[in-house]
Amino acid sequence: MERRRELVSFLPVLLLTVVGFASVYAARSSQIGAGSMGYGLLFLGVFVAIHIILRLAAPHADPLLMPITGLLAAIGIMMIYRIDPALAAAQATWLLVGVGLFGAIIFFLRDYRKLDDYIYVLGLAGVLLLAITAVAGYDPNNSGVRLWLKIGGISMQPGEFSKILITIFLAGYLHSKRELLSTTSWRLAGLPMPPAKHLGPLLTVWGMSFGMLLLMNDLGPSLLLFGIFLAMVYVATNRLSYPGIGLVLMAGAGLFAYFTKAVVHLRVDIWLNPWTDIQGKGYQLAQSLFAIGDGGLFGTGLGKGYLLLASGRPLIPALQTDFIFSAIAEELGLVGASAVIVLFLLLCYRGFKIAILAEDGFSKLLAAGIAAGFGLQTFFILGGVMKLIPLTGITLPFVSYGGSSIVANFASLAMLILISNRTNSARAGAGRGAARPLAARSEGAA
């Protein structure tokens, strides 16, 4: 049943993908050619492959996760193609790599709960990836932010994979310590608190996030990691005191970074008033706001926005990464931008629903952490380009250009799929088991 619903949901996604690419291709070359058909066939092949993988290895998995993320990925490559066809081709390649990793996880990690036995190894690996990036990372954009490593000529962001490993570690650790963290021995401002020694994990993750902020000169990864941790702690303990204390600690760290780190200070100043230097430090954010306003209700049309100069170069630097939502809002308008936001809301909703329905604590916490990660990452990037919060420089999941991002996101999605498959399979089995005694009683009564 779930796979049939998924297949039906894929049909409008495929139609929108082909029409969208045809529109962008026609706007760029004044005719519809093989380029649009090529990308349409690519997504057709990807959707068919994913559907077959799930039908074979995860038949009871959530039927809407893949259509939602498939449409987001299609919109992303569509807009990247609008900006630079070469980048779109590279993104399509990374999409195939991500789908390959997705399939490998689905087939070879069906009993994902075995990861609970290796949480300390996985957590240490996640921390080491961040430490290596902090020490040996480089900044290809000269922005002062060191998030990339170059391995064999390939640039990657280890933080994207570190996020997954640390989320798995936190799920296992909080599952085993949830009772200790839920006890009350004293109160702070009326909030129940556990024994002081059990505040160690909160302070440790805060210290790690603060260290990332200082060493990598970037708000995004540190805020995202700490936000995921606070969400998971709340799910594990049902205590508002942990998020409350965590927010105070992070606010203090952010205030310290504002006065000591030039990059953080600059981003906050740009957020407060980009108009004082609209041709300098406030240029990107100001152009983003102009583009969003220019889109109006229905947008300028795919391929017809002003964000590309006559030379074909993006008017906004990093348009395909940090500011891709600005291009979407300009060319698809408020309606299209709202539709993208709704897709992300649905993605998070399905993720949290999987967490609620999961039957064991490890699965609940892992699903909640992944869903919270998607939600927070989306909020940080959308809030930044719309001037709700300072720019954080992270990618929009499944949409922004970036190989590390899309591969890591498909790995996270595979974990959600496996959790939902196990939960739905158990519920279906319980339903069949409950029906048999009823039938037996009926036969006996007859």
C-alpha positions in Angstrom: 0.0 0.0 0.0 2.8 2.5 1.0 4.7 1.9 -2.2 1.6 2.4 -4.4 1.0 5.7 -2.6 4.6 6.6 -3.2 4.4 5.8 -6.9 1.2 7.9 -7.4 2.9 10.8 -5.5 6.0 10.5 -7.8 3.9 11.2 -11.0 3.2 14.9 -10.3 6.8 15.3 -9.1 8.0 14.0 -12.4 5.6 16.1 -14.4 6.7 19.3 -12.6 10.3 18.4 -13.0 10.1 18.0 -16.8 7.9 21.1 -17.2 10.3 23.1 -15.0 13.4 22.1 -16.8 11.8 22.7 -20.2 10.8 26.3 -19.0 14.3 27.1 -17.8 16.0 25.6 -20.9 13.6 27.5 -23.2 14.4 30.8 -21.3 18.1 30.2 -21.7 18.1 29.1 -25.4 14.8 30.3 -26.8 13.8 26.7 -27.6 13.2 23.4 -25.8 16.0 21.0 -26.6 17.8 17.8 -25.4 19.0 19.5 -22.2 15.6 19.6 -20.6 14.7 16.1 -21.7 18.1 14.8 -20.4 17.4 16.1 -16.9 13.8 14.9 -17.1 15.1 11.4 -18.0 17.7 11.6 -15.2 15.1 12.2 -12.6 12.8 9.6 -14.1 15.7 7.1 -13.7 16.5 8.2 -10.2 12.8 8.0 -9.1 12.4 4.6 -10.6 15.6 3.3 -9.0 14.6 4.6 -5.5 11.1 3.2 -5.8 12.5 -0.2 -6.7 15.0 -0.1 -3.9 12.3 0.7 -1.4 9.9 -1.9 -2.8 12.5 -4.6 -2.3 14.2 -3.5 0.9 11.8 -1.2 2.8 8.3 -2.0 1.6 6.6 -0.5 4.7 8.5 2.8 4.7 6.9 6.2 4.7 5.4 6.8 1.2 5.8 10.6 1.1 9.4 11.2 2.2 10.9 10.4 -1.2 8.4 12.4 -3.4 9.0 15.4 -1.1 12.8 15.2 -1.2 12.7 14.3 -4.9 10.8 17.5 -5.7 13.1 19.6 -3.6 16.2 18.1 -5.3 14.6 18.7 -8.7 13.8 22.4 -7.9 17.4 22.7 -6.7 19.0 21.4 -9.9 16.5 23.4 -11.9 17.6 26.6 -10.3 21.3 25.7 -10.4 20.9 25.0 -14.1 19.4 28.4 -14.5 22.5 29.9 -12.8 25.2 27.7 -14.4 24.6 24.5 -16.5 28.1 23.2 -15.6 27.2 23.4 -11.9 23.9 21.7 -12.5 25.7 18.8 -14.2 28.0 18.5 -11.2 25.1 18.6 -8.8 23.4 15.8 -10.8 26.5 13.7 -10.5 26.5 14.2 -6.7 22.8 13.4 -6.7 23.5 10.0 -8.2 26.3 9.5 -5.6 23.8 10.4 -2.8 21.2 8.0 -4.2 23.8 5.3 -4.4 24.7 5.8 -0.7 21.0 5.9 0.1 20.5 2.5 -1.6 23.6 1.0 0.1 22.3 2.1 3.6 18.8 0.7 2.9 20.1 -2.7 1.7 23.0 -3.2 4.1 21.8 -1.5 7.3 18.3 -2.7 7.6 18.8 -3.3 11.4 20.0 0.2 12.1 19.7 -0.4 15.8 23.0 -2.2 15.7 24.5 1.3 15.5 23.6 1.7 19.2 26.5 -0.7 20.0 29.0 1.6 18.3 27.8 5.0 19.4 31.1 6.0 21.1 33.1 5.0 18.0 30.7 7.0 15.7 30.7 10.0 18.1 34.5 10.0 18.2 34.6 9.8 14.4 32.3 12.8 14.2 34.4 14.8 16.5 37.6 13.9 14.7 36.1 15.1 11.4 35.3 18.4 13.0 38.8 18.7 14.6 40.5 17.9 11.3 38.5 20.5 9.5 39.2 23.1 12.2 43.0 22.4 11.9 43.5 21.7 8.2 40.3 23.2 6.7 40.6 25.9 4.0 38.4 28.8 2.8 37.9 28.7 -1.0 35.8 31.9 -1.1 38.1 34.0 1.1 35.2 34.7 3.4 37.1 33.8 6.6 35.1 30.6 7.1 37.1 27.3 7.0 34.7 24.5 6.4 36.3 22.6 3.5 38.9 19.9 3.1 40.5 19.0 -0.2 41.2 15.3 -0.7 42.6 14.1 -4.0 41.4 17.2 -5.8 37.9 16.9 -4.4 36.6 19.5 -2.0 34.2 18.4 0.7 32.6 19.6 3.9 33.3 17.0 6.6 30.8 18.8 8.9 27.9 17.5 6.9 28.9 13.9 7.7 30.0 14.7 11.2 26.4 16.0 11.9 25.0 12.5 11.1 27.6 10.6 13.2 27.1 12.9 16.2 23.3 12.6 15.9 23.6 8.8 16.0 25.8 9.1 19.1 23.4 11.5 20.9 20.5 9.2 20.1 22.3 6.2 21.8 23.7 8.2 24.7 20.5 10.0 25.6 18.5 6.8 25.3 20.8 5.1 27.9 20.9 8.1 30.2 17.4 9.5 29.9 16.3 8.3 33.3 19.3 10.0 35.0 18.8 13.2 33.1 15.1 13.2 34.0 15.7 13.1 37.8 15.3 16.3 39.9 17.7 17.2 42.8 17.5 21.0 42.7 15.8 23.9 41.0 17.1 26.8 39.0 14.7 29.8 38.7 11.9 27.3 39.4 13.0 24.9 36.8 13.7 21.3 37.9 17.3 20.3 37.4 19.1 16.9 37.6 22.2 16.4 39.7 25.0 18.7 38.7 27.2 15.8 37.4 24.5 14.9 34.8 24.8 18.4 33.2 28.2 17.2 31.8 26.8 16.2 28.4 25.1 19.6 28.0 28.3 21.5 28.9 30.4 19.2 26.7 28.3 19.6 23.5 28.1 23.4 24.3 31.9 23.5 24.6 32.3 21.6 21.3 29.9 23.9 19.5 31.6 27.0 21.0 35.0 25.6 19.9 33.7 25.1 16.3 32.5 28.7 16.4 35.9 30.0 17.4 38.1 27.8 15.3 36.0 27.7 12.1 34.8 31.3 12.3 31.2 30.3 11.4 27.9 30.5 13.1 26.1 27.9 11.0 27.6 24.5 12.0 27.9 25.3 15.7 24.3 26.6 16.0 23.0 23.6 14.0 24.8 21.0 16.1 23.8 22.6 19.4 20.2 23.1 18.2 20.0 19.4 17.3 21.3 18.4 20.7 18.9 20.6 22.6 15.9 19.2 20.5 17.0 15.6 21.3 17.6 16.3 25.0 14.1 17.7 25.2 12.6 14.7 23.5 14.6 12.4 25.8 13.7 14.1 29.1 10.6 16.3 28.4 12.3 19.0 30.5 12.3 22.6 29.3 15.1 23.4 31.6 17.7 21.8 29.3 16.8 23.9 26.2 16.4 26.9 28.4 19.9 26.6 29.9 21.3 25.7 26.5 19.9 28.8 24.9 21.4 31.0 27.6 24.8 29.3 27.1 24.7 29.7 23.4 23.6 33.3 23.7 26.6 33.9 25.9 28.9 32.1 23.4 27.5 34.2 20.6 28.0 37.4 22.5 31.6 36.5 23.2 32.1 35.6 19.5 30.6 38.9 18.4 33.2 40.9 20.3 36.2 38.6 19.4 35.6 37.2 16.0 35.5 39.6 13.0 33.4 37.3 10.8 30.7 36.9 13.4 30.8 40.6 14.1 30.4 41.4 10.4 27.5 39.1 9.9 25.6 40.5 12.8 26.2 44.1 11.6 25.0 43.2 8.1 21.9 41.7 9.6 21.1 44.7 11.7 21.6 47.2 8.8 22.8 46.1 5.4 21.8 49.5 3.9 24.7 51.4 5.4 27.1 49.8 2.9 24.9 48.5 0.2 27.7 48.2 -2.4 30.1 46.6 0.1 29.4 44.4 3.1 25.7 44.6 2.8 25.5 43.9 -0.9 24.5 40.2 -0.8 21.7 40.6 1.7 20.4 43.8 0.1 20.3 42.1 -3.4 18.6 39.1 -1.8 15.8 41.3 -0.4 15.5 43.1 -3.7 15.1 39.8 -5.5 12.5 38.5 -3.1 10.5 41.7 -3.4 10.8 41.7 -7.2 9.2 38.2 -7.3 5.9 39.6 -6.2 3.0 37.1 -6.0 3.7 34.8 -9.0 7.3 35.6 -9.8 9.0 36.8 -12.9 9.0 33.3 -14.5 11.6 30.6 -14.6 14.8 31.9 -16.3 13.5 35.5 -16.3 14.8 37.0 -13.1 17.4 39.8 -12.8 19.8 37.8 -10.6 21.9 36.9 -13.6 23.7 39.7 -15.3 23.8 40.0 -19.1 27.1 38.3 -19.1 25.5 35.2 -17.4 27.3 35.7 -14.1 25.2 35.7 -10.9 24.4 39.1 -9.5 24.7 37.7 -6.0 27.9 35.8 -5.1 27.1 32.3 -3.8 23.7 32.5 -5.4 23.7 28.7 -6.0 24.5 27.9 -2.3 23.6 30.4 0.4 21.1 32.5 -1.6 19.4 30.0 -3.9 16.1 30.6 -2.1 16.3 34.3 -3.2 16.4 33.1 -6.8 13.4 30.8 -6.2 11.4 33.6 -4.6 12.2 36.0 -7.5 11.3 33.6 -10.3 8.5 31.6 -8.7 7.1 34.5 -6.5 5.5 34.2 -3.1 3.4 31.3 -4.3 6.4 29.2 -5.4 8.5 30.2 -2.4 5.7 29.3 0.0 5.3 26.0 -1.8 9.0 25.2 -1.1 8.6 26.2 2.5 5.5 23.9 2.7 7.6 21.0 1.3 10.1 21.5 4.1 7.4 21.7 6.7 5.9 18.4 5.3 9.4 16.8 5.4 9.9 17.8 9.1 6.3 16.7 9.9 6.8 13.3 8.4 10.1 13.0 10.3 8.6 13.9 13.7 5.7 11.6 13.0 8.1 8.8 12.4 9.8 9.7 15.8 6.4 9.7 17.6 5.4 6.3 16.2 8.8 4.6 16.7 8.6 1.8 19.3 12.0 2.1 20.9 13.8 5.1 22.4 16.9 4.9 20.2 14.7 5.1 17.1 12.6 7.9 18.5 15.6 10.0 19.3 17.4 9.3 16.0 14.3 10.2 14.0 13.7 13.3 16.1 17.4 14.4 15.7 17.3 14.0 11.9 14.0 15.8 11.6 15.2 18.6 13.9 18.4 18.9 11.8 16.4 19.4 8.6 14.1 21.9 10.2 16.8 24.0 11.9 19.0 24.0 8.8 16.1 25.2 6.7 15.2 27.9 9.2 18.8 29.1 9.4 19.2 29.6 5.7 15.7 31.0 5.0 15.9 33.3 8.0 19.3 34.5 6.8 18.4 35.4 3.3 15.1 37.1 4.5 16.9 39.1 7.2 15.2 37.4 10.1 18.5 36.2 11.6 22.2 36.8 10.7 23.5 34.8 7.8 24.9 31.5 8.8 26.4 30.2 5.5 24.9 26.7 5.5 23.1 25.0 2.7 19.4 24.5 2.0 18.8 20.8 2.3 18.4 19.0 -1.1 18.2 22.3 -2.9 21.5 24.2 -2.6 24.6 23.3 -4.7 27.0 21.1 -2.8 28.1 17.5 -3.1 28.8 16.9 0.6 25.4 18.4 1.5 23.2 16.4 -0.9 25.1 13.1 -0.2 24.9 13.5 3.6 21.2 14.5 3.4 20.4 11.3 1.4 22.2 9.3 4.1 20.1 11.0 6.8 17.0 10.4 4.7 17.9 6.7 4.5 17.9 6.4 8.3 14.5 8.0 8.5 13.2 5.5 5.9 14.6 2.6 7.8 13.0 3.7 11.1 9.6 4.2 9.4 9.9 0.8 7.7 10.6 -1.0 11.0 7.8 0.9 12.8 5.2 0.4 10.1 6.2 -3.3 9.6 5.8 -3.9 13.4 2.4 -2.1 13.4 1.2 -4.2 10.4 2.4 -7.4 12.1 0.6 -6.5 15.3 -2.6 -5.8 13.4 -2.5 -9.2 11.7 -1.7 -10.8 15.0 -4.6 -9.2 16.7 -7.0 -10.2 13.9 -6.2 -13.9 14.1 -7.5 -14.5 17.7 -10.7 -12.7 16.8 -11.2 -15.0 13.8 -10.5 -18.0 15.9 -13.0 -16.9 18.5 -15.6 -16.4 15.8 -15.0 -19.8 14.4 -15.2 -21.3 17.9 -18.5 -19.5 18.6 -19.9 -20.8 15.3 
